[in-house]
Amino acid sequence: MDSSEITIVLESILNTPTAPFHEYHVIGVIESLLESCHSARVERDSFGNLIVIVGPDNKDPKWIFGSHMDHPGFVELPDSECEDLSRSKFRDKFVFLGGVPDSYLDENFPIKEFGRFAMWDLPPMQIIEDDVRSRACDDLVGCSAIVSLIRHLDNNENDESFGAVFTRSEEVGFIGATKLAEEWPFKSDSCFVSIETSVPVNGTAMGEGPICRVGDRITIFDRDATESILIAGENHEIPVQRALLDGGACEASAMSAFGIRSAGISVPLGNYHNCTKDGTIDFEYVKLKDVERLVDLMIAMIKEFPNGPAHYSDIKHNKFISRVNSMEPFIENTTTLFSKAK
Ligand SMILES: [Zn+2]
């Protein structure tokens, strides 16, 4: 996909402030970016997650791409009692929510207020050569990739159906994803694909393409879906890395706990949760090329497997049989060696 299609969307979404439970600005921006997409039906569920169905009415969406709209940040305290916050870090009227080690929070890096929440006072978004830098790549880059996918297919005659979800409050323990899983609005044979930014571990690297995540810190993901993602990449010549990304967890784990078939794809992320190797707070960053390839990969999945994940046995069965057939001369040549001595 042309990078200009993606950078327009990245600029709109990454420039939008967000924090756990305060995703209303991002919701508004995504809704306006999808306004002109005639093939997309956009709704909010009872919790405020955004649910989108794209494509013809007579087909059920089988791939449901999901990203979350929040990022670790400072939020106002609720009036009512909530769980013990004695170990939480406070700044003025705010409490910090999200997975950042105390040593980073103790640095007292400046924050910028947005009414009832605050973020690190960092540039919202910069593109420098192939680097996309932002105070919140996680997971606004994932949201931008899915919005770019919808806009692209809406513009380029698409006959297939697919779904998208943009969830709230992932950073405090998959709150939006859990609410969504409880009222899963799609068919039971649909497959949720978490679109995340993640620390590249276990042999993966930035700039080498999106990572098909076979699992996370909590669990492993659906075999058929994982195979289908890899085959879609292979058939469309998109470089795709494959790894267990167990440096963190994603919404696919929450979904799979509710029996929803789930898989994951990640864009390799630098400075995870704004934490640098030097112990300071700074921008997160991803490679623009990795984001482009992620969008290309989602398009390839929809085109290659419009009815959802293929069966692993169907994909691999013939491959294994043909391998046996190719080895037949060796099998024949050694058969007599295994006949029992008389
Ligand atoms: Zn995160």
Boltz pocket constraint, residues with backbone or C-beta under 6 A from the ligand:
constraints:
  - pocket:
      binder: B
      contacts: [[A, 72], [A, 138], [A, 139], [A, 171], [A, 273]]
      max_distance: 6.0
